[in-house]
Amino acid sequence: MTAVKHKIVAENRKARHNYDIVETFEAGIVLTGTEVKSLRNGSPNIAESYASPEGNEIWIINSYVPEYTQGNRFNHDPRRHRKVLLSRREITKLQNAVAREGMTIVPLKIYFNERGRAKVELAIVKGRKNHDKRDADKKRDWQREKSRLLKANS
């Protein structure tokens, strides 16, 4: 098994806490030149962003990619909607999940793959209630404590 190498640029860590992840997709993302350079410099934010099906396309809304410092007048809008590149079958699957089942599409991370292409990992998620979040925290803490105890005993 080969290790997949990619440089993670932005990660939505709150999504794993706030949502139950049903299914994930890897997709391309349409970016301008200054956006790519700004992503390579780092500090984008996708914590409050989500994806929305509009027509026969999927768009990432409310993601923040800071302006490129040397971009001058050709710079991009930091909060512009960005198109996601998926196959027709995947787009239909996402649209059906949002329409029928009341799910949400959330970007989990943006990264550069081994070929240097910007990719986004999207997930179909279902929102958690506060008591579900507490239960998940308890389970996670118990797993940590259990692994500590097993390490101490061996």
C-alpha positions in Angstrom: 0.0 0.0 0.0 1.5 3.3 -1.0 1.2 6.4 1.1 -0.8 9.2 -0.4 1.2 12.5 -0.3 -0.6 15.8 -0.3 0.0 19.1 1.3 -3.1 20.1 3.4 -3.7 23.8 3.0 -7.0 24.2 5.0 -8.9 21.9 7.2 -12.4 22.1 8.7 -11.9 20.5 12.0 -15.2 21.7 13.5 -17.1 19.7 10.9 -16.1 16.4 12.5 -17.5 17.7 15.8 -20.7 19.4 14.5 -21.8 16.8 11.9 -22.0 13.0 11.3 -20.1 12.3 8.1 -22.1 10.1 5.8 -19.9 10.0 2.7 -16.9 11.8 1.3 -15.9 12.9 -2.2 -12.6 14.2 -3.7 -13.2 16.9 -6.2 -11.3 19.5 -8.2 -11.9 23.2 -7.6 -11.8 26.1 -10.1 -9.3 28.7 -8.9 -7.7 31.8 -10.4 -4.0 32.3 -10.5 -3.8 34.6 -7.5 -6.0 32.1 -5.5 -3.5 29.3 -6.2 -0.6 31.4 -5.1 -2.4 32.5 -2.0 -3.3 28.9 -1.1 0.3 27.9 -1.5 1.2 30.7 1.0 -1.3 29.3 3.4 -3.9 30.7 5.8 -7.2 30.1 4.0 -10.3 29.4 6.1 -13.1 26.9 5.3 -14.5 26.6 8.8 -17.8 28.4 8.1 -18.2 27.3 4.5 -20.6 24.9 2.8 -21.3 23.7 -0.7 -24.6 24.3 -2.5 -26.0 22.7 -5.7 -27.1 25.4 -8.1 -28.4 24.2 -11.4 -26.2 21.3 -12.5 -23.1 22.5 -10.6 -21.8 22.5 -7.1 -20.4 25.7 -5.6 -18.4 26.3 -2.4 -19.8 29.3 -0.6 -18.3 31.4 2.2 -14.8 30.0 2.0 -12.0 32.6 2.6 -8.9 32.7 0.5 -6.9 35.8 1.4 -5.8 38.1 -1.4 -2.3 37.5 -2.8 0.0 40.3 -1.6 1.7 40.7 -5.0 -1.5 40.4 -6.9 -2.2 44.1 -7.5 -5.3 44.9 -9.6 -5.6 41.3 -10.9 -6.4 40.0 -7.3 -9.4 37.9 -6.5 -12.4 38.5 -4.2 -11.5 36.6 -1.0 -15.1 35.3 -0.4 -16.1 34.5 -4.0 -18.1 31.4 -4.8 -15.9 28.7 -6.2 -17.0 26.0 -8.6 -16.4 22.3 -7.7 -15.5 19.9 -10.4 -17.3 16.6 -10.1 -18.7 13.9 -12.4 -22.4 14.1 -13.4 -23.2 11.0 -11.2 -21.6 12.5 -8.1 -23.4 15.8 -8.6 -26.7 14.0 -8.9 -26.0 12.1 -5.7 -25.1 15.2 -3.8 -28.2 17.1 -5.1 -30.5 14.2 -4.1 -29.0 13.9 -0.6 -29.6 17.6 0.0 -33.1 17.7 -1.5 -34.6 14.5 -0.2 -32.8 13.6 3.0 -32.1 17.0 4.4 -28.3 16.6 4.4 -25.7 19.3 4.0 -22.5 19.4 1.9 -19.5 20.6 3.8 -15.8 20.9 2.6 -13.6 19.0 5.0 -10.2 20.1 3.6 -8.4 21.7 0.7 -5.1 20.3 -0.3 -2.6 19.9 -3.2 -2.3 16.4 -4.5 1.0 14.8 -5.6 0.6 16.3 -9.1 0.3 19.8 -7.6 -3.5 20.2 -8.3 -5.7 21.9 -5.8 -8.4 19.4 -4.5 -11.2 19.7 -2.1 -12.6 16.9 0.1 -16.4 17.3 0.3 -18.6 15.4 2.6 -22.4 14.7 2.8 -23.1 15.4 6.5 -26.1 15.3 8.9 -26.2 17.8 11.7 -25.7 16.7 15.3 -27.7 17.8 18.3 -26.0 19.0 21.4 -26.6 15.7 23.2 -25.1 13.8 20.3 -22.0 16.1 20.5 -21.6 15.3 24.2 -21.9 11.6 23.6 -19.3 11.7 20.9 -16.9 13.7 23.2 -17.5 11.1 26.0 -16.7 8.2 23.6 -13.6 9.9 22.3 -12.3 10.7 25.8 -13.0 7.1 26.9 -11.1 5.7 23.9 -8.1 8.0 24.8 -8.2 6.9 28.4 -8.5 3.2 27.4 -5.5 3.4 25.1 -3.5 5.2 27.9 -4.4 2.4 30.4 -3.4 -0.3 27.9 -0.1 1.3 27.2 0.6 1.7 30.9 -0.2 -2.0 31.6 2.0 -3.4 28.7 
